[in-house]
Amino acid sequence: MREDDDAHRDPNLRCHPPAWGRRQRPRPHRGGAGKDRPDSGDPSAGARDEAVQAEFERILQTAEREID
């Protein structure tokens, strides 16, 4: 584009073109583990949470025994 074509525009547009195709603001964080979110409809989600919690407890007890 020639300089005289841009004469009617804001001069900042030549230095800072708009970010086409980009989100202007980041999406808000949708944080939290499964219990903080509404039910996803996955019937095995609760069983997985319990299995993860049991595994965590087992690892924690093993670590405590090694410290003692």
Residue frames relative to the residue before (quaternion, step in Angstrom):
aa qw qx qy qz dx dy dz
M 1.0000 0.0000 0.0000 0.0000 0.00 0.00 0.00
R 0.4177 -0.7195 0.4958 0.2491 3.57 -0.92 0.86
E 0.6667 -0.5289 0.3547 0.3871 3.56 -1.23 0.52
D 0.6866 0.4848 -0.3059 0.4471 3.63 0.91 -0.86
D 0.5734 0.5721 -0.3878 0.4400 3.63 1.19 -0.36
D 0.7093 0.4452 -0.2458 0.4882 3.57 1.13 -0.69
A 0.4254 0.7498 -0.4472 0.2384 3.59 1.21 -0.19
H 0.7042 0.4602 -0.2812 0.4618 3.61 1.01 -0.69
R 0.6188 0.5619 -0.3414 0.4299 3.60 1.24 -0.22
D 0.6429 -0.4709 0.4303 0.4239 3.48 -1.39 0.15
P 0.4709 -0.6997 0.4434 0.3035 3.64 -0.72 0.94
N 0.5974 0.5787 -0.3761 0.4084 3.62 1.12 -0.49
L 0.5763 0.6057 -0.3861 0.3898 3.60 1.12 -0.49
R 0.6281 0.5317 -0.3493 0.4482 3.58 1.09 -0.58
C 0.7087 0.4449 -0.2646 0.4793 3.58 1.05 -0.73
H 0.7984 0.1823 -0.0650 0.5701 3.56 1.04 -0.78
P 0.1416 -0.8106 0.5611 0.0897 3.61 0.12 1.18
P 0.5707 -0.5996 0.4158 0.3767 3.59 -1.05 0.57
A 0.4701 -0.6747 0.4967 0.2777 3.55 -1.16 0.64
W 0.1083 -0.8216 0.5582 0.0404 3.57 0.27 1.22
G 0.8141 0.2517 -0.1930 0.4864 3.56 -0.97 0.84
R 0.6491 0.4845 -0.3374 0.4796 3.59 1.20 0.05
R 0.4984 -0.6088 0.5136 0.3423 3.53 -1.22 0.51
Q 0.4377 -0.7095 0.4847 0.2648 3.56 -0.87 0.91
R 0.7868 0.1272 -0.0742 0.5993 3.59 1.07 -0.68
P 0.5188 -0.6269 0.4626 0.3519 3.59 -1.03 0.62
R 0.5577 -0.5968 0.4597 0.3485 3.54 -1.17 0.60
P 0.5136 -0.6379 0.4556 0.3489 3.61 -0.92 0.73
H 0.5658 -0.6301 0.4161 0.3313 3.54 -1.06 0.78
R 0.1892 -0.7750 0.5953 0.0957 3.56 -0.85 1.00
G 0.0904 0.8821 -0.4565 0.0730 3.51 0.88 1.01
G 0.5432 0.6279 -0.4689 0.3015 3.47 -1.38 -0.11
A 0.4527 -0.6616 0.5238 0.2881 3.51 -1.17 0.63
G 0.8046 -0.3611 0.1890 0.4318 3.56 -1.30 0.13
K 0.6692 0.5123 -0.3199 0.4328 3.58 0.98 -0.72
D 0.6434 0.5237 -0.3287 0.4514 3.61 1.15 -0.47
R 0.6891 0.4557 -0.2728 0.4930 3.57 1.17 -0.51
P 0.5801 -0.5561 0.4333 0.4080 3.59 -1.14 0.37
D 0.6840 -0.5013 0.3360 0.4098 3.56 -1.21 0.48
S 0.3531 -0.7622 0.5087 0.1886 3.55 -0.76 1.08
G 0.5258 -0.6341 0.4188 0.3821 3.59 1.22 -0.24
D 0.5349 0.6036 -0.4120 0.4241 3.59 1.28 0.01
P 0.3417 -0.7861 0.4688 0.2134 3.62 -0.37 1.14
S 0.6979 0.4668 -0.2916 0.4584 3.61 1.09 -0.49
A 0.4236 0.7232 -0.4668 0.2821 3.62 1.23 -0.03
G 0.6569 0.5119 -0.3177 0.4533 3.60 0.94 -0.81
A 0.6522 0.5063 -0.3145 0.4683 3.58 0.98 -0.81
R 0.6340 0.5131 -0.3333 0.4729 3.58 1.03 -0.74
D 0.6334 0.5264 -0.3376 0.4558 3.60 0.95 -0.82
E 0.6671 0.4915 -0.3049 0.4696 3.59 0.93 -0.87
A 0.6461 0.5146 -0.3251 0.4606 3.60 0.99 -0.77
V 0.6468 0.5046 -0.3196 0.4742 3.58 0.98 -0.80
Q 0.6498 0.5120 -0.3190 0.4625 3.58 0.94 -0.86
A 0.6518 0.5053 -0.3185 0.4673 3.61 0.96 -0.84
E 0.6441 0.5094 -0.3227 0.4707 3.60 0.97 -0.80
F 0.6322 0.5286 -0.3269 0.4627 3.58 0.99 -0.81
E 0.6561 0.5078 -0.3111 0.4636 3.59 0.91 -0.91
R 0.6474 0.5219 -0.3205 0.4536 3.59 0.96 -0.86
I 0.6667 0.4885 -0.3024 0.4748 3.60 0.92 -0.88
L 0.6392 0.5333 -0.3241 0.4494 3.57 0.99 -0.84
Q 0.6656 0.4924 -0.3064 0.4697 3.61 0.94 -0.87
T 0.6291 0.5258 -0.3346 0.4645 3.59 1.01 -0.77
A 0.6649 0.4989 -0.3042 0.4653 3.57 0.93 -0.87
E 0.6452 0.5166 -0.3268 0.4584 3.60 0.98 -0.78
R 0.6455 0.5105 -0.3241 0.4666 3.60 1.02 -0.77
E 0.6557 0.5064 -0.3189 0.4603 3.59 0.99 -0.77
I 0.6291 0.5263 -0.3406 0.4596 3.58 1.08 -0.65
D 0.6606 0.4768 -0.3021 0.4949 3.59 1.00 -0.83
